[in-house]
């Protein structure tokens, strides 16, 4: 009992001499308390699952933006005394298996489609608290944290319009009537509406969010859209690829075409030209996601609405007035 009290910081009634003796023996023997034993005693695993889609059997579908979030989520969980279990799932039916197999205290869903989050049922997730990042799902079994995608895209388009651009290519993945890309498209349209303009002459390029797809689009951009003077890409990694492809094709950025991204990844400030982009609060998103989830784990009430974080325009060298 005395040793246990010292290990757990309850040494008020233990003499200083005994405390020092116990700590010396701990150091000499390299003793580390058993996390599993503590979990059994507290009926908590102290494990939080971070579930992401598995692109194939050999890889996970994790974007550079989500990689940054994962690092910040792990950091926050560690600070709160929890451990992270990263797990790829090829189908949402595997979510329940992951929750039960590892006795997770809670789970964060990252990178799933809104319809996948909406389709989760009580029989799948049981009583385990679940939080979805960047989701517009209204599933009452989950809570969420996301960025203000609508405002971010509106800021991006408004910036290009203020420079004098009118024929702006919208580049991003295909989208339905709900979700991150849909909100960004609506924000893009809103900026035109607020300027008394129409997006009727603005081409939409639909492509998966990869650097390689961006490069391919950049190479053929002016062949497909010779009147275009700017591009708004829904992710930095796509925008960076578009810039690379255009430079390979001899198209100047921003001399001939301006480019705006979305995310403000670290690499955006290191490429040439430096990327004008919409900055998401990645640290804030991860911190709020963890804190919201652990509030549920520790018995709090489920919030009725998702937490929406502010975004901001970061102006760099990839945008200029059209020539």
C-alpha positions in Angstrom: 0.0 0.0 0.0 2.8 2.4 0.9 4.6 1.8 -2.5 1.3 2.2 -4.3 0.7 5.5 -2.6 4.1 6.8 -3.5 3.8 5.7 -7.2 0.4 7.4 -7.5 1.5 10.6 -5.9 -0.4 10.1 -2.6 2.5 10.4 -0.3 1.1 13.0 2.2 1.1 10.4 5.0 4.4 8.7 4.1 7.6 9.9 5.6 10.1 11.7 3.4 12.7 9.0 4.1 10.3 6.2 3.0 9.3 8.2 -0.2 13.0 8.6 -1.1 13.7 4.9 -0.5 10.7 3.8 -2.7 11.8 6.2 -5.5 15.4 5.0 -5.3 14.3 1.4 -5.7 12.0 2.4 -8.6 15.0 4.0 -10.4 17.3 1.1 -9.7 14.9 -1.5 -11.0 13.5 0.6 -13.9 10.0 0.0 -12.7 7.1 1.3 -14.8 3.5 1.0 -13.7 1.4 -1.4 -15.8 -1.0 0.5 -18.0 -3.2 -2.6 -18.5 -3.5 -3.1 -14.8 -4.5 0.5 -14.3 -7.0 0.2 -17.1 -8.6 -2.8 -15.5 -8.8 -1.1 -12.1 -10.4 2.0 -13.6 -12.5 0.1 -16.2 -10.9 2.3 -18.9 -8.4 1.4 -21.5 -7.1 5.0 -21.9 -7.0 4.1 -25.6 -8.6 6.4 -28.2 -8.9 5.0 -31.7 -8.2 7.2 -34.8 -9.9 5.4 -37.6 -9.1 6.3 -41.3 -10.2 4.7 -44.6 -7.9 2.1 -46.0 -7.2 2.9 -49.7 -5.9 -0.6 -50.3 -4.8 -3.6 -48.2 -1.3 -2.0 -48.2 -2.0 1.7 -47.7 -4.2 4.2 -45.8 -6.1 7.0 -47.4 -4.5 9.9 -45.5 -4.1 13.3 -47.1 -1.2 15.7 -46.1 -3.8 17.8 -44.2 -5.0 14.8 -42.2 -1.4 13.7 -41.5 -0.9 17.0 -39.8 -4.1 16.6 -37.8 -3.1 13.1 -36.7 0.2 14.4 -35.3 -1.7 17.1 -33.3 -4.3 14.7 -32.1 -1.7 12.3 -30.7 0.1 15.2 -29.0 -3.2 16.3 -27.3 -4.2 12.8 -26.3 -0.7 12.3 -24.7 -1.1 15.5 -22.8 -4.4 14.3 -21.5 -3.1 10.9 -20.4 -4.5 8.9 -23.3 -2.9 6.7 -26.0 -3.6 6.7 -29.7 -4.5 3.6 -31.7 -4.3 4.3 -35.5 -6.4 1.9 -37.5 -7.3 1.7 -41.2 -10.7 0.3 -42.1 -11.7 -0.8 -45.6 -15.5 -0.6 -44.7 -17.4 1.2 -42.1 -18.7 -2.1 -40.8 -15.2 -2.7 -39.5 -15.6 0.3 -37.1 -17.6 -1.6 -34.6 -15.0 -4.5 -34.6 -12.2 -2.0 -34.0 -14.1 -0.4 -31.1 -14.9 -3.7 -29.4 -11.7 -5.6 -30.1 -9.5 -2.9 -28.4 -12.0 -1.8 -25.8 -11.5 1.8 -27.0 -12.7 4.6 -24.7 -13.6 6.7 -27.7 -12.9 7.0 -31.4 -12.1 9.8 -33.9 -13.2 9.3 -37.5 -11.0 11.1 -40.0 -11.4 11.2 -43.8 -14.7 9.4 -44.1 -17.5 10.5 -46.5 -20.5 12.1 -44.9 -22.8 9.3 -46.1 -20.5 6.8 -44.3 -20.7 8.7 -41.0 -24.5 9.1 -41.5 -24.9 5.4 -42.0 -23.4 4.5 -38.6 -25.9 2.8 -36.3 -26.0 2.1 -32.6 -25.5 -1.6 -33.2 -22.2 -0.8 -34.9 -20.7 1.7 -32.4 -22.5 0.7 -29.2 -22.1 3.2 -26.4 -18.6 4.3 -27.4 -18.3 8.0 -27.9 -17.5 8.9 -31.6 -16.3 12.2 -33.1 -16.1 12.9 -36.8 -13.6 15.4 -38.1 -14.6 17.6 -41.1 -18.0 15.9 -41.4 -21.3 17.5 -42.2 -23.3 14.5 -41.2 -26.2 15.1 -38.8 -25.9 11.6 -37.3 -27.0 12.1 -33.6 -24.7 9.3 -32.5 -21.6 11.4 -33.4 -20.3 14.8 -32.6 -18.0 16.8 -34.8 -15.3 19.5 -35.4 -14.7 21.1 -38.7 -13.5 24.3 -40.4 -15.7 27.0 -41.9 -15.3 25.7 -45.5 -17.9 28.0 -46.9 -16.2 31.2 -45.6 -12.7 29.9 -46.6 -13.7 29.4 -50.3 -15.6 32.8 -50.3 -12.4 34.5 -49.1 -10.3 32.7 -51.7 -12.6 33.7 -54.6 -13.1 37.2 -53.3 -9.3 37.7 -53.2 -9.0 36.6 -56.9 -12.0 38.7 -57.9 -10.4 41.8 -56.1 -7.3 41.3 -58.3 -9.5 41.5 -61.4 -9.8 37.8 -62.3 -13.1 36.7 -63.7 -12.6 33.3 -65.4 -11.5 31.2 -62.4 -11.2 27.4 -62.6 -12.7 25.5 -59.6 -10.6 22.4 -59.1 -11.4 19.6 -56.6 -13.0 16.2 -56.0 -16.5 15.4 -57.1 -19.1 16.4 -54.6 -22.7 15.7 -53.6 -25.3 18.0 -52.0 -23.5 17.9 -48.6 -19.9 17.9 -47.5 -16.6 19.8 -47.4 -16.2 20.3 -51.1 -19.8 21.2 -51.6 -19.5 23.9 -49.0 -16.4 25.2 -50.6 -18.1 25.4 -54.0 -21.0 27.3 -52.4 -18.6 29.7 -50.8 -16.9 30.2 -54.2 -20.2 31.0 -55.8 -21.2 33.3 -53.0 -18.1 35.5 -53.6 -19.2 36.0 -57.2 -22.7 36.7 -56.2 -21.5 39.4 -53.7 -19.6 41.0 -56.5 -22.6 41.0 -58.8 -21.0 38.4 -61.1 -21.8 34.8 -62.2 -19.8 31.6 -62.1 -21.4 30.6 -65.4 -18.1 31.1 -67.2 -16.0 29.4 -64.5 -14.9 25.8 -65.4 -15.1 23.1 -62.8 -12.4 20.4 -63.0 -13.2 17.3 -61.0 -10.2 15.2 -59.9 -9.1 13.3 -56.8 -7.0 15.3 -54.4 -3.4 14.1 -55.2 -0.3 15.9 -56.2 -0.1 13.8 -59.4 -3.6 14.8 -60.5 -2.7 18.4 -59.9 0.4 18.2 -62.1 -1.6 16.5 -64.9 -4.2 19.3 -64.7 -1.6 22.0 -64.7 0.0 20.7 -67.8 -3.2 20.8 -69.8 -5.0 23.7 -68.1 -4.6 26.4 -70.7 -5.3 23.9 -73.5 -8.6 23.1 -71.9 -9.4 26.6 -70.7 -7.4 29.1 -72.7 -9.3 32.1 -71.2 -8.6 31.1 -67.6 -6.5 33.5 -65.5 -6.8 31.8 -62.1 -7.4 28.5 -60.3 -8.9 27.9 -56.9 -7.9 24.4 -55.7 -9.8 22.8 -52.8 -6.5 21.6 -51.2 -3.0 22.8 -51.1 -1.5 19.5 -52.3 -3.7 19.8 -55.4 -2.7 23.5 -55.9 1.0 22.7 -55.5 0.7 20.0 -58.2 -1.2 22.4 -60.5 1.6 25.0 -60.2 4.2 22.4 -60.9 2.4 21.2 -64.0 1.9 24.7 -65.4 5.5 25.6 -64.8 6.5 22.4 -66.7 4.2 23.5 -69.6 5.9 27.0 -69.6 2.9 28.8 -68.0 4.0 31.5 -65.6 2.6 31.6 -62.0 1.3 34.1 -61.2 2.3 36.0 -64.4 -0.2 34.1 -66.6 -2.3 32.2 -64.0 -2.8 32.8 -60.3 -3.4 29.9 -57.9 -5.0 29.7 -54.5 -5.1 26.6 -52.3 -6.8 25.6 -49.1 -5.2 24.2 -45.9 -2.0 26.2 -45.4 0.3 23.2 -45.1 3.8 23.9 -44.1 5.1 23.2 -47.6 2.9 26.0 -49.0 5.4 28.5 -47.7 8.5 26.7 -49.1 7.5 26.1 -52.8 8.2 28.6 -55.6 6.1 30.7 -55.9 4.9 30.6 -52.3 1.2 29.6 -52.3 -1.6 31.9 -51.4 -4.0 29.8 -49.5 -6.8 29.5 -46.9 -5.3 28.6 -43.5 -7.1 26.1 -41.3 -6.5 26.0 -37.6 -5.1 22.5 -37.6 -3.8 22.7 -34.0 -7.2 24.0 -32.9 -9.1 21.4 -34.8 -7.2 18.6 -33.3 -7.3 20.1 -29.8 -11.0 20.7 -29.8 -11.6 17.2 -31.4 -9.8 15.5 -28.5 -11.3 17.7 -25.8 -14.8 17.2 -27.1 -14.4 13.5 -27.4 -12.8 13.1 -23.9 -15.6 15.2 -22.4 -18.0 12.5 -23.7 -15.7 9.7 -22.5 -15.7 11.2 -19.0 -19.5 11.4 -18.8 -20.3 14.8 -20.4 -23.4 15.5 -22.5 -23.1 15.2 -26.3 -23.1 18.7 -27.9 -26.1 19.3 -30.2 -24.1 21.1 -32.9 -20.6 20.6 -34.4 -17.8 23.0 -33.5 -16.9 25.2 -36.5 -13.5 26.9 -36.5 -12.6 30.1 -38.3 -10.3 30.2 -41.3 -8.2 33.0 -42.8 -6.7 34.1 -46.1 -2.9 33.9 -46.3 -1.6 36.0 -49.2 1.7 35.0 -50.8 3.3 35.0 -54.2 1.1 32.8 -56.3 -1.6 35.4 -57.0 -1.4 38.7 -58.9 -3.7 40.8 -61.2 -4.3 39.3 -64.6 -2.2 40.6 -67.5 
